[in-house]
């Protein structure tokens, strides 16, 4: 095992803060006697191949410098490499959403963050594997936080198509509310290991960790070190009722809502019905559409925490 660390840096993360901060981080690491290599991404999706290539050198730990999206790509690079050993990963959070960071209370750059890295306590973290359709072809992606369908996929696609970047969680919430009255819930079938249901749904979330959408808790029963996915299904609601229910999405009490059901499962299938299109996202990244299948990979990587 190589005792060096490998950093993958998204220079555009945090509206360019990652690029400005990295020289300071690199100097401090060197001063502390920590050996490391690094590479910068040049475009979206870059980190997946960068990390996959880096695994050939068997680094001690792979660390992303950026937001949730960069860490999502890092884990996909690790899982796609099909390593014979358990890879370890960490992140230096510099982004707008940072939902994964909320789950694990990962501090920003500074002495506290550096102490976690030095102590190097590792826990086996679950990963979800998602198969879906993209432009008529079956594809696969791993995720470490929350995957969403129906309105979640719709809003992530809408924000992805925007030319202007999103600067805050409040701005993201405003976009969610803005597009709500344009959305027509499609009809779908949801199948898991203990049953199945069908109908028109506002959203279906599959969670490994609890937070998504800039602090929302659609899957408050999620445990990233547990034995199953946390799944939340919300039936079709009038947009006004969705607006009046917003507090449920943040306070961790979604299961108390009359239109929402929460349960756990290791496996989930979502199929469109009656020519409906169900859009899919994972960790805030738009992927494609259903039919899709979710499988839990228990302890897929080691998280430094």
MARVONU-867783 format. One record per residue (C-alpha): residue in three letters; x, y, z. Coordinates in steps of 0.1 Angstrom, whole numbers, padded with zeros to 4 digits, m for minus. Example, Ala and Ser with C-alpha at 12.3 -4.5 7.8 and 13.67 -1.06 7.14 Angstrom:
% residues 2
+------+-------+-------+-------+
: rest :  east : north :    up :
+------+-------+-------+-------+
:  ALA :  0123 : m0045 :  0078 :
:  SER :  0137 : m0011 :  0071 :
+------+-------+-------+-------+
END
This chain:
% residues 305
+------+-------+-------+-------+
: rest :  east : north :    up :
+------+-------+-------+-------+
:  UNK :  0000 :  0000 :  0000 :
:  UNK :  0013 :  0034 : m0010 :
:  UNK :  0015 :  0056 :  0021 :
:  UNK :  0008 :  0088 :  0001 :
:  UNK : m0025 :  0106 : m0002 :
:  UNK : m0041 :  0116 : m0035 :
:  UNK : m0062 :  0147 : m0039 :
:  UNK : m0085 :  0155 : m0068 :
:  UNK : m0094 :  0192 : m0069 :
:  UNK : m0124 :  0207 : m0086 :
:  UNK : m0111 :  0243 : m0092 :
:  UNK : m0145 :  0257 : m0099 :
:  UNK : m0161 :  0244 : m0067 :
:  UNK : m0174 :  0270 : m0043 :
:  UNK : m0175 :  0296 : m0072 :
:  UNK : m0137 :  0292 : m0075 :
:  UNK : m0128 :  0290 : m0038 :
:  UNK : m0113 :  0256 : m0042 :
:  UNK : m0087 :  0269 : m0067 :
:  UNK : m0078 :  0298 : m0044 :
:  UNK : m0076 :  0277 : m0013 :
:  UNK : m0056 :  0247 : m0026 :
:  UNK : m0021 :  0264 : m0025 :
:  UNK : m0027 :  0271 :  0012 :
:  UNK : m0038 :  0235 :  0018 :
:  UNK : m0008 :  0221 : m0001 :
:  UNK :  0017 :  0242 :  0018 :
:  UNK :  0002 :  0232 :  0052 :
:  UNK :  0003 :  0195 :  0042 :
:  UNK :  0039 :  0198 :  0032 :
:  UNK :  0048 :  0216 :  0064 :
:  UNK :  0032 :  0188 :  0084 :
:  UNK :  0053 :  0162 :  0065 :
:  UNK :  0023 :  0146 :  0048 :
:  UNK :  0032 :  0131 :  0014 :
:  UNK :  0006 :  0136 : m0013 :
:  UNK :  0000 :  0139 : m0051 :
:  UNK : m0029 :  0157 : m0067 :
:  UNK : m0047 :  0165 : m0100 :
:  UNK : m0072 :  0191 : m0110 :
:  UNK : m0104 :  0184 : m0129 :
:  UNK : m0110 :  0202 : m0162 :
:  UNK : m0146 :  0194 : m0168 :
:  UNK : m0176 :  0177 : m0152 :
:  UNK : m0171 :  0140 : m0148 :
:  UNK : m0133 :  0143 : m0150 :
:  UNK : m0127 :  0131 : m0114 :
:  UNK : m0141 :  0096 : m0121 :
:  UNK : m0113 :  0087 : m0146 :
:  UNK : m0087 :  0106 : m0126 :
:  UNK : m0094 :  0085 : m0095 :
:  UNK : m0097 :  0053 : m0114 :
:  UNK : m0062 :  0059 : m0129 :
:  UNK : m0048 :  0069 : m0095 :
:  UNK : m0059 :  0036 : m0079 :
:  UNK : m0032 :  0019 : m0099 :
:  UNK : m0007 :  0034 : m0074 :
:  UNK : m0026 :  0021 : m0044 :
:  UNK : m0028 :  0054 : m0024 :
:  UNK : m0035 :  0053 :  0013 :
:  UNK : m0065 :  0076 :  0009 :
:  UNK : m0083 :  0095 : m0019 :
:  UNK : m0096 :  0129 : m0011 :
:  UNK : m0118 :  0153 : m0031 :
:  UNK : m0115 :  0191 : m0028 :
:  UNK : m0149 :  0204 : m0038 :
:  UNK : m0186 :  0198 : m0032 :
:  UNK : m0209 :  0168 : m0031 :
:  UNK : m0206 :  0164 : m0069 :
:  UNK : m0168 :  0160 : m0068 :
:  UNK : m0170 :  0134 : m0040 :
:  UNK : m0197 :  0116 : m0059 :
:  UNK : m0173 :  0113 : m0088 :
:  UNK : m0144 :  0102 : m0066 :
:  UNK : m0165 :  0073 : m0052 :
:  UNK : m0176 :  0063 : m0087 :
:  UNK : m0139 :  0062 : m0097 :
:  UNK : m0131 :  0040 : m0067 :
:  UNK : m0160 :  0016 : m0072 :
:  UNK : m0155 :  0014 : m0109 :
:  UNK : m0119 :  0003 : m0104 :
:  UNK : m0131 : m0029 : m0087 :
:  UNK : m0102 : m0030 : m0062 :
:  UNK : m0092 : m0061 : m0043 :
:  UNK : m0089 : m0040 : m0011 :
:  UNK : m0112 : m0016 :  0007 :
:  UNK : m0103 :  0019 : m0005 :
:  UNK : m0104 :  0048 :  0019 :
:  UNK : m0118 :  0083 :  0010 :
:  UNK : m0122 :  0117 :  0026 :
:  UNK : m0133 :  0152 :  0014 :
:  UNK : m0124 :  0188 :  0019 :
:  UNK : m0158 :  0205 :  0016 :
:  UNK : m0158 :  0235 : m0006 :
:  UNK : m0192 :  0237 : m0023 :
:  UNK : m0228 :  0251 : m0021 :
:  UNK : m0248 :  0221 : m0010 :
:  UNK : m0225 :  0199 :  0011 :
:  UNK : m0253 :  0175 :  0022 :
:  UNK : m0229 :  0146 :  0027 :
:  UNK : m0208 :  0169 :  0050 :
:  UNK : m0239 :  0176 :  0071 :
:  UNK : m0244 :  0138 :  0077 :
:  UNK : m0208 :  0133 :  0089 :
:  UNK : m0201 :  0167 :  0105 :
:  UNK : m0170 :  0171 :  0084 :
:  UNK : m0154 :  0205 :  0092 :
:  UNK : m0141 :  0230 :  0067 :
:  UNK : m0104 :  0235 :  0061 :
:  UNK : m0084 :  0242 :  0093 :
:  UNK : m0069 :  0224 :  0123 :
:  UNK : m0100 :  0204 :  0130 :
:  UNK : m0101 :  0190 :  0095 :
:  UNK : m0064 :  0182 :  0095 :
:  UNK : m0067 :  0164 :  0129 :
:  UNK : m0093 :  0140 :  0115 :
:  UNK : m0070 :  0133 :  0086 :
:  UNK : m0041 :  0127 :  0109 :
:  UNK : m0061 :  0105 :  0133 :
:  UNK : m0073 :  0085 :  0104 :
:  UNK : m0102 :  0066 :  0119 :
:  UNK : m0120 :  0047 :  0092 :
:  UNK : m0156 :  0033 :  0090 :
:  UNK : m0170 :  0011 :  0063 :
:  UNK : m0196 :  0033 :  0044 :
:  UNK : m0224 :  0019 :  0023 :
:  UNK : m0228 :  0027 : m0014 :
:  UNK : m0258 :  0025 : m0037 :
:  UNK : m0256 :  0011 : m0072 :
:  UNK : m0282 :  0025 : m0096 :
:  UNK : m0290 :  0012 : m0131 :
:  UNK : m0310 :  0036 : m0153 :
:  UNK : m0317 :  0046 : m0189 :
:  UNK : m0299 :  0074 : m0207 :
:  UNK : m0307 :  0082 : m0243 :
:  UNK : m0321 :  0047 : m0248 :
:  UNK : m0291 :  0029 : m0233 :
:  UNK : m0288 :  0011 : m0199 :
:  UNK : m0262 :  0027 : m0177 :
:  UNK : m0249 :  0023 : m0141 :
:  UNK : m0238 :  0048 : m0114 :
:  UNK : m0229 :  0046 : m0077 :
:  UNK : m0241 :  0071 : m0051 :
:  UNK : m0232 :  0077 : m0015 :
:  UNK : m0259 :  0101 : m0003 :
:  UNK : m0295 :  0102 : m0018 :
:  UNK : m0309 :  0093 : m0052 :
:  UNK : m0342 :  0109 : m0062 :
:  UNK : m0369 :  0103 : m0088 :
:  UNK : m0400 :  0120 : m0101 :
:  UNK : m0399 :  0157 : m0090 :
:  UNK : m0363 :  0153 : m0077 :
:  UNK : m0351 :  0142 : m0111 :
:  UNK : m0371 :  0169 : m0127 :
:  UNK : m0357 :  0198 : m0106 :
:  UNK : m0321 :  0186 : m0109 :
:  UNK : m0324 :  0184 : m0146 :
:  UNK : m0339 :  0219 : m0147 :
:  UNK : m0311 :  0233 : m0126 :
:  UNK : m0285 :  0215 : m0146 :
:  UNK : m0298 :  0231 : m0178 :
:  UNK : m0295 :  0266 : m0162 :
:  UNK : m0266 :  0287 : m0174 :
:  UNK : m0262 :  0305 : m0141 :
:  UNK : m0246 :  0286 : m0112 :
:  UNK : m0265 :  0281 : m0079 :
:  UNK : m0248 :  0300 : m0051 :
:  UNK : m0268 :  0288 : m0020 :
:  UNK : m0292 :  0264 : m0005 :
:  UNK : m0319 :  0292 : m0004 :
:  UNK : m0315 :  0297 : m0041 :
:  UNK : m0320 :  0260 : m0047 :
:  UNK : m0351 :  0260 : m0026 :
:  UNK : m0365 :  0289 : m0045 :
:  UNK : m0360 :  0270 : m0078 :
:  UNK : m0378 :  0240 : m0063 :
:  UNK : m0408 :  0261 : m0055 :
:  UNK : m0406 :  0280 : m0088 :
:  UNK : m0409 :  0249 : m0109 :
:  UNK : m0435 :  0232 : m0087 :
:  UNK : m0465 :  0245 : m0105 :
:  UNK : m0452 :  0234 : m0139 :
:  UNK : m0447 :  0198 : m0128 :
:  UNK : m0471 :  0171 : m0137 :
:  UNK : m0464 :  0139 : m0116 :
:  UNK : m0460 :  0109 : m0138 :
:  UNK : m0474 :  0074 : m0130 :
:  UNK : m0450 :  0047 : m0118 :
:  UNK : m0446 :  0014 : m0102 :
:  UNK : m0424 :  0010 : m0071 :
:  UNK : m0412 : m0026 : m0062 :
:  UNK : m0392 : m0036 : m0031 :
:  UNK : m0384 : m0068 : m0013 :
:  UNK : m0416 : m0068 :  0008 :
:  UNK : m0442 : m0053 : m0016 :
:  UNK : m0451 : m0030 : m0045 :
:  UNK : m0473 :  0000 : m0051 :
:  UNK : m0482 :  0020 : m0081 :
:  UNK : m0497 :  0055 : m0088 :
:  UNK : m0487 :  0091 : m0094 :
:  UNK : m0460 :  0103 : m0071 :
:  UNK : m0445 :  0136 : m0061 :
:  UNK : m0411 :  0121 : m0052 :
:  UNK : m0394 :  0088 : m0044 :
:  UNK : m0361 :  0090 : m0025 :
:  UNK : m0335 :  0063 : m0019 :
:  UNK : m0311 :  0073 :  0009 :
:  UNK : m0278 :  0061 :  0023 :
:  UNK : m0273 :  0094 :  0042 :
:  UNK : m0300 :  0117 :  0055 :
:  UNK : m0296 :  0151 :  0038 :
:  UNK : m0302 :  0163 :  0003 :
:  UNK : m0313 :  0194 : m0016 :
:  UNK : m0293 :  0217 :  0007 :
:  UNK : m0304 :  0204 :  0041 :
:  UNK : m0337 :  0187 :  0034 :
:  UNK : m0344 :  0154 :  0052 :
:  UNK : m0366 :  0133 :  0029 :
:  UNK : m0349 :  0101 :  0043 :
:  UNK : m0344 :  0109 :  0080 :
:  UNK : m0343 :  0071 :  0088 :
:  UNK : m0311 :  0067 :  0067 :
:  UNK : m0279 :  0051 :  0082 :
:  UNK : m0248 :  0051 :  0060 :
:  UNK : m0233 :  0023 :  0081 :
:  UNK : m0265 :  0003 :  0084 :
:  UNK : m0280 : m0028 :  0067 :
:  UNK : m0304 : m0012 :  0042 :
:  UNK : m0315 :  0018 :  0021 :
:  UNK : m0339 :  0043 :  0036 :
:  UNK : m0368 :  0048 :  0012 :
:  UNK : m0394 :  0076 :  0012 :
:  UNK : m0424 :  0077 : m0012 :
:  UNK : m0446 :  0108 : m0014 :
:  UNK : m0479 :  0105 : m0033 :
:  UNK : m0491 :  0131 : m0057 :
:  UNK : m0501 :  0163 : m0039 :
:  UNK : m0515 :  0197 : m0051 :
:  UNK : m0486 :  0222 : m0053 :
:  UNK : m0502 :  0243 : m0026 :
:  UNK : m0502 :  0214 : m0002 :
:  UNK : m0465 :  0207 : m0011 :
:  UNK : m0458 :  0244 : m0002 :
:  UNK : m0477 :  0240 :  0031 :
:  UNK : m0457 :  0208 :  0038 :
:  UNK : m0423 :  0223 :  0034 :
:  UNK : m0415 :  0222 :  0071 :
:  UNK : m0418 :  0184 :  0070 :
:  UNK : m0390 :  0181 :  0045 :
:  UNK : m0366 :  0199 :  0069 :
:  UNK : m0376 :  0187 :  0104 :
:  UNK : m0371 :  0150 :  0099 :
:  UNK : m0407 :  0142 :  0104 :
:  UNK : m0418 :  0133 :  0069 :
:  UNK : m0432 :  0100 :  0080 :
:  UNK : m0459 :  0118 :  0099 :
:  UNK : m0473 :  0133 :  0067 :
:  UNK : m0505 :  0116 :  0055 :
:  UNK : m0492 :  0114 :  0019 :
:  UNK : m0457 :  0101 :  0027 :
:  UNK : m0445 :  0066 :  0035 :
:  UNK : m0411 :  0056 :  0048 :
:  UNK : m0396 :  0021 :  0049 :
:  UNK : m0363 :  0003 :  0044 :
:  UNK : m0351 : m0022 :  0018 :
:  UNK : m0318 : m0035 :  0002 :
:  UNK : m0334 : m0035 : m0032 :
:  UNK : m0357 : m0012 : m0052 :
:  UNK : m0371 : m0011 : m0087 :
:  UNK : m0390 :  0018 : m0102 :
:  UNK : m0408 :  0014 : m0135 :
:  UNK : m0427 :  0041 : m0156 :
:  UNK : m0463 :  0033 : m0164 :
:  UNK : m0486 :  0044 : m0193 :
:  UNK : m0458 :  0061 : m0213 :
:  UNK : m0448 :  0082 : m0184 :
:  UNK : m0412 :  0096 : m0181 :
:  UNK : m0397 :  0094 : m0146 :
:  UNK : m0364 :  0113 : m0143 :
:  UNK : m0336 :  0102 : m0120 :
:  UNK : m0308 :  0119 : m0101 :
:  UNK : m0282 :  0107 : m0076 :
:  UNK : m0262 :  0129 : m0052 :
:  UNK : m0276 :  0160 : m0070 :
:  UNK : m0263 :  0148 : m0104 :
:  UNK : m0289 :  0144 : m0132 :
:  UNK : m0286 :  0109 : m0148 :
:  UNK : m0315 :  0100 : m0170 :
:  UNK : m0348 :  0082 : m0166 :
:  UNK : m0365 :  0050 : m0153 :
:  UNK : m0368 :  0020 : m0154 :
:  UNK : m0342 :  0019 : m0127 :
:  UNK : m0329 : m0005 : m0101 :
:  UNK : m0312 :  0001 : m0068 :
:  UNK : m0289 : m0023 : m0051 :
:  UNK : m0271 : m0017 : m0017 :
:  UNK : m0233 : m0023 : m0016 :
:  UNK : m0226 : m0027 :  0021 :
:  UNK : m0193 : m0012 :  0033 :
:  UNK : m0183 : m0002 : m0003 :
:  UNK : m0155 :  0021 :  0009 :
:  UNK : m0138 :  0033 :  0041 :
:  UNK : m0147 :  0069 :  0051 :
:  UNK : m0122 :  0087 :  0072 :
:  UNK : m0143 :  0102 :  0100 :
+------+-------+-------+-------+
END
